[in-house]
Amino acid sequence: MDQPTENSRSTQRDHGPTAHFLTGLVGDGIMASRSPWLHEREADAHGVRLVYFLYDLAGSGASDIPLAALLEAAKLTGFAGLNVTHPYKQRVMRFLDELSDEARRIGAVNTIAIKDGRTKGYNTDYLGFAEGLRRGLAGVGFANVLQLGAGGAGAATAHALLEHGTRQLQIYDVRADRADALVASLCSVFGAGRAQVVVDLKTALLHVDGVVNATPVGMVGHAGMPLPAESLRPSQWIADIVYFPLETELLNSARKLGCRTLDGVAMVVFQAAAAFEIFTGLVADRERMLADAINHWST
């Protein structure tokens, strides 16, 4: 990932006792987000001041005017950066001055650094999901995987899956054009045939090792299941990027069947840790962040 190295990151002493950072999250329907808690708590542990705002642009529809205006305002008011979530991870890219290598390759941005009036987009979702796979699904089969969702988050999880060992990634999205675009992009990076579009979910579920929900379905404000529960099999593993609530309907149904499951806490914590480092130059304590999140969110 194109971000500060360990040697180039600042320490608490370098920042001094009065260091402060303005950051925030841009998205739709995000007022229940736990990101402010994650970032502000980690800053407190480093002895610096970080304020993390929520900018909910719900209601702006297809217009990107509020998004562009918010970016300009963040530059003028001295923000260190912004996180971006659904549905702006792809739409925001055209407003940025520069993209990191992985953001350009994935085609989505969830973290924006602001420095000297210029913006640079990163994708830390990819890192967060990859770490979640390594920690939470060790030993499972990854040869054939079905992913639900082909938006900005889905682009990041798809790249992580194909780099993690998935030989055949099947992509389903309610918007066929979005699934087509993601599959074409993945095949251009990983090789022809590594990804394909799925139309018939029930048939696809008969032949896959695992399923990833990379849609908002299941989160607060988007209740429900992204697929029929009766289509799941106990031999499959199920991963959900939703972290609020941790126990989605999908995961609950899968666990009752005996499936291995992965909730969204690892992805959100590890993407936040990487974003925190980009914003502040400090080295995030990932183990502390993960333990705090699990303890806090499971109560």
C-alpha positions as CSV (number, residue, x, y, z in Angstrom):
1,M,0.0,0.0,0.0
2,D,1.3,3.5,-0.9
3,Q,1.4,5.1,2.5
4,P,4.0,6.3,5.0
5,T,6.6,3.7,6.0
6,E,7.4,2.9,9.6
7,N,10.6,5.0,9.4
8,S,8.8,8.0,8.0
9,R,5.9,8.1,10.4
10,S,6.0,10.7,13.2
11,T,6.0,9.8,16.8
12,Q,3.9,11.4,19.6
13,R,7.0,13.4,20.6
14,D,7.4,14.8,17.1
15,H,3.8,16.0,17.1
16,G,4.0,17.7,20.5
17,P,1.4,18.0,23.2
18,T,-0.9,20.4,21.2
19,A,-1.2,18.3,18.1
20,H,-4.7,18.1,16.7
21,F,-6.3,16.6,13.6
22,L,-9.7,17.3,12.0
23,T,-11.1,14.2,10.2
24,G,-14.4,12.7,9.3
25,L,-16.6,10.3,7.4
26,V,-18.6,11.0,4.3
27,G,-21.5,8.8,3.3
28,D,-25.3,8.2,3.3
29,G,-27.1,6.9,6.4
30,I,-23.9,6.9,8.5
31,M,-25.0,8.5,11.8
32,A,-24.7,5.1,13.6
33,S,-21.1,4.7,12.5
34,R,-18.5,3.6,15.1
35,S,-15.7,5.3,13.2
36,P,-15.6,8.4,15.5
37,W,-15.1,6.2,18.5
38,L,-12.3,4.1,16.8
39,H,-10.3,7.1,15.6
40,E,-10.7,9.4,18.6
41,R,-10.0,6.6,21.1
42,E,-6.7,5.7,19.3
43,A,-5.7,9.4,19.2
44,D,-6.4,9.7,23.0
45,A,-4.0,6.7,23.5
46,H,-1.3,8.6,21.7
47,G,-1.9,11.8,23.6
48,V,-3.0,13.8,20.6
49,R,-6.4,15.5,19.8
50,L,-8.4,14.1,16.9
51,V,-11.9,15.1,16.1
52,Y,-13.9,12.9,13.8
53,F,-17.1,14.3,12.2
54,L,-19.9,12.5,10.4
55,Y,-21.1,14.1,7.1
56,D,-24.3,12.3,6.1
57,L,-25.2,13.4,2.5
58,A,-28.3,11.2,2.3
59,G,-30.9,12.9,0.1
60,S,-28.4,14.4,-2.3
61,G,-29.4,11.7,-4.8
62,A,-27.2,11.5,-8.0
63,S,-25.8,15.0,-7.5
64,D,-22.1,15.1,-6.6
65,I,-22.2,18.9,-5.8
66,P,-22.4,18.4,-2.0
67,L,-19.5,15.9,-2.2
68,A,-17.3,18.3,-4.2
69,A,-18.2,21.2,-1.9
70,L,-17.4,19.2,1.2
71,L,-13.9,18.3,-0.1
72,E,-13.2,21.9,-0.9
73,A,-14.4,23.0,2.6
74,A,-12.2,20.3,4.2
75,K,-9.1,21.7,2.3
76,L,-9.9,25.3,3.4
77,T,-10.5,24.4,7.1
78,G,-7.3,22.4,7.5
79,F,-8.6,18.8,7.7
80,A,-6.0,16.1,7.8
81,G,-8.3,13.8,5.8
82,L,-11.6,12.1,5.3
83,N,-12.9,8.6,5.1
84,V,-15.5,7.8,2.4
85,T,-18.2,5.1,2.5
86,H,-21.3,4.0,0.6
87,P,-22.2,5.3,-2.0
88,Y,-19.2,7.6,-2.7
89,K,-16.1,5.4,-2.8
90,Q,-16.0,5.4,-6.6
91,R,-17.8,8.7,-7.2
92,V,-15.2,10.7,-5.2
93,M,-12.3,9.6,-7.3
94,R,-12.7,12.2,-10.0
95,F,-12.5,15.0,-7.5
96,L,-9.1,14.0,-6.1
97,D,-5.7,15.3,-7.2
98,E,-3.9,12.0,-6.8
99,L,-4.5,8.3,-6.2
100,S,-2.3,5.7,-4.5
101,D,-1.4,2.6,-6.5
102,E,-3.9,0.3,-4.8
103,A,-6.7,2.8,-5.1
104,R,-6.1,3.2,-8.8
105,R,-5.9,-0.6,-9.2
106,I,-9.0,-1.3,-7.2
107,G,-11.0,1.6,-8.6
108,A,-12.3,2.8,-5.2
109,V,-11.3,5.2,-2.4
110,N,-12.2,5.0,1.2
111,T,-9.5,7.3,2.7
112,I,-8.4,10.7,1.5
113,A,-5.3,12.5,2.8
114,I,-5.3,16.3,2.6
115,K,-2.0,18.1,2.7
116,D,-1.0,21.5,1.4
117,G,-4.3,21.9,-0.3
118,R,-4.1,18.7,-2.3
119,T,-6.0,15.4,-1.9
120,K,-4.7,11.9,-2.3
121,G,-7.0,8.9,-2.3
122,Y,-6.2,5.5,-0.7
123,N,-8.0,2.2,-0.3
124,T,-7.6,0.8,3.2
125,D,-10.7,-1.4,3.0
126,Y,-8.6,-3.8,1.0
127,L,-6.1,-4.1,3.8
128,G,-8.7,-4.5,6.4
129,F,-10.6,-7.3,4.7
130,A,-7.4,-9.2,3.8
131,E,-6.4,-9.1,7.5
132,G,-9.8,-10.3,8.5
133,L,-9.5,-13.3,6.1
134,R,-6.1,-14.2,7.5
135,R,-7.2,-14.1,11.1
136,G,-10.8,-15.3,11.0
137,L,-11.0,-17.9,8.2
138,A,-7.7,-19.8,8.4
139,G,-7.9,-23.2,6.9
140,V,-11.1,-22.8,4.9
141,G,-11.4,-23.4,1.1
142,F,-11.1,-20.3,-1.1
143,A,-11.0,-21.9,-4.6
144,N,-14.5,-20.8,-5.5
145,V,-16.2,-17.9,-3.8
146,L,-19.4,-16.0,-4.4
147,Q,-19.4,-12.3,-3.6
148,L,-22.6,-10.2,-3.2
149,G,-22.0,-6.6,-4.2
150,A,-19.9,-4.9,-6.8
151,G,-19.7,-1.4,-5.4
152,G,-16.7,0.4,-3.8
153,A,-16.5,-2.0,-0.9
154,G,-17.0,-5.0,-3.2
155,A,-14.1,-3.9,-5.4
156,A,-11.8,-3.9,-2.3
157,T,-13.0,-7.3,-1.0
158,A,-12.7,-8.8,-4.5
159,H,-9.1,-7.8,-4.8
160,A,-8.3,-9.2,-1.4
161,L,-10.0,-12.5,-2.2
162,L,-8.2,-13.0,-5.5
163,E,-4.9,-12.2,-3.8
164,H,-5.7,-14.5,-0.9
165,G,-6.0,-17.6,-3.2
166,T,-9.5,-17.5,-4.7
167,R,-9.2,-19.1,-8.2
168,Q,-12.8,-18.4,-9.3
169,L,-14.7,-15.4,-7.9
170,Q,-18.3,-15.1,-8.8
171,I,-19.9,-11.6,-8.6
172,Y,-23.6,-10.8,-8.0
173,D,-25.1,-7.4,-7.9
174,V,-28.6,-6.1,-8.3
175,R,-27.2,-3.7,-10.8
176,A,-25.9,-5.9,-13.7
177,D,-23.9,-3.1,-15.2
178,R,-21.9,-2.7,-12.0
179,A,-21.2,-6.4,-11.8
180,D,-20.1,-6.4,-15.4
181,A,-17.7,-3.5,-14.8
182,L,-16.1,-5.0,-11.7
183,V,-15.6,-8.4,-13.4
184,A,-14.0,-6.8,-16.4
185,S,-11.7,-4.8,-14.1
186,L,-10.7,-7.9,-12.1
187,C,-10.0,-10.0,-15.2
188,S,-7.8,-7.2,-16.5
189,V,-5.7,-7.3,-13.3
190,F,-5.8,-11.0,-12.4
191,G,-6.3,-12.7,-15.7
192,A,-9.2,-13.8,-17.9
193,G,-11.7,-16.0,-16.3
194,R,-10.7,-15.3,-12.6
195,A,-14.0,-13.5,-12.1
196,Q,-17.4,-13.9,-13.6
197,V,-20.9,-12.4,-13.3
198,V,-23.6,-14.4,-11.6
199,V,-27.3,-14.1,-12.5
200,D,-28.8,-17.1,-10.7
201,L,-27.9,-16.9,-7.0
202,K,-29.4,-20.3,-6.0
203,T,-27.4,-22.2,-8.7
204,A,-24.2,-20.4,-7.8
205,L,-24.6,-21.2,-4.1
206,L,-24.5,-24.9,-4.9
207,H,-20.9,-24.9,-6.0
208,V,-19.0,-22.3,-3.9
209,D,-16.8,-22.7,-0.8
210,G,-17.8,-19.5,0.7
211,V,-19.9,-16.3,0.4
212,V,-19.0,-12.7,1.0
213,N,-21.6,-10.0,1.6
214,A,-20.1,-6.8,0.4
215,T,-23.5,-4.9,0.3
216,P,-25.1,-2.7,3.0
217,V,-27.9,-5.3,3.5
218,G,-28.0,-6.3,7.1
219,M,-26.7,-3.1,8.6
220,V,-28.7,-0.6,10.7
221,G,-31.1,1.1,8.3
222,H,-30.8,-1.7,5.7
223,A,-32.3,-4.7,7.5
224,G,-32.8,-8.0,5.8
225,M,-30.9,-10.8,4.1
226,P,-28.9,-10.4,0.9
227,L,-29.7,-14.0,-0.1
228,P,-32.2,-16.7,0.8
229,A,-31.2,-18.4,4.0
230,E,-32.4,-21.8,2.7
231,S,-29.7,-21.7,0.0
232,L,-26.8,-21.9,2.4
233,R,-25.0,-25.1,3.2
234,P,-23.2,-26.0,6.5
235,S,-20.0,-26.8,4.6
236,Q,-19.7,-23.2,3.4
237,W,-18.1,-20.2,5.2
238,I,-19.9,-16.8,5.3
239,A,-18.2,-13.4,5.6
240,D,-20.1,-10.2,6.2
241,I,-18.5,-6.8,5.9
242,V,-21.3,-5.2,8.0
243,Y,-20.2,-4.5,11.5
244,F,-23.2,-2.6,13.0
245,P,-24.7,-4.8,14.2
246,L,-22.0,-7.5,14.5
247,E,-24.7,-10.2,14.4
248,T,-26.5,-9.7,11.1
249,E,-29.4,-11.8,10.0
250,L,-27.1,-13.5,7.4
251,L,-24.5,-14.4,10.0
252,N,-27.1,-15.6,12.5
253,S,-28.7,-17.9,9.9
254,A,-25.3,-19.2,8.9
255,R,-24.1,-19.9,12.4
256,K,-27.3,-21.8,13.1
257,L,-26.5,-24.1,10.1
258,G,-23.0,-24.7,11.4
259,C,-21.1,-22.5,8.9
260,R,-17.8,-20.9,9.7
261,T,-18.4,-17.1,9.8
262,L,-16.5,-13.9,9.8
263,D,-18.2,-10.6,10.9
264,G,-17.2,-7.1,9.9
265,V,-15.2,-6.0,12.9
266,A,-11.8,-6.9,11.7
267,M,-12.3,-5.2,8.4
268,V,-13.5,-2.0,9.9
269,V,-10.8,-1.9,12.6
270,F,-7.8,-2.6,10.3
271,Q,-9.0,-0.2,7.6
272,A,-9.4,2.4,10.3
273,A,-5.9,1.7,11.7
274,A,-4.4,2.3,8.3
275,A,-6.5,5.4,7.7
276,F,-5.5,6.7,11.2
277,E,-1.8,6.4,10.2
278,I,-2.4,8.2,7.0
279,F,-4.2,11.1,8.8
280,T,-1.8,11.5,11.7
281,G,1.6,9.9,10.8
282,L,1.3,7.9,14.1
283,V,1.6,4.1,14.3
284,A,-1.8,2.7,15.3
285,D,-1.8,-0.1,17.8
286,R,-3.9,-2.6,15.8
287,E,-4.2,-5.2,18.6
288,R,-5.4,-2.6,21.1
289,M,-7.9,-1.2,18.6
290,L,-9.3,-4.7,17.8
291,A,-9.5,-5.8,21.4
292,D,-11.3,-2.5,22.4
293,A,-13.7,-2.8,19.5
294,I,-14.6,-6.4,20.2
295,N,-15.1,-5.6,23.9
296,H,-17.1,-2.4,23.4
297,W,-19.3,-3.5,20.5
298,S,-20.2,-7.0,21.8
299,T,-21.7,-5.5,25.0
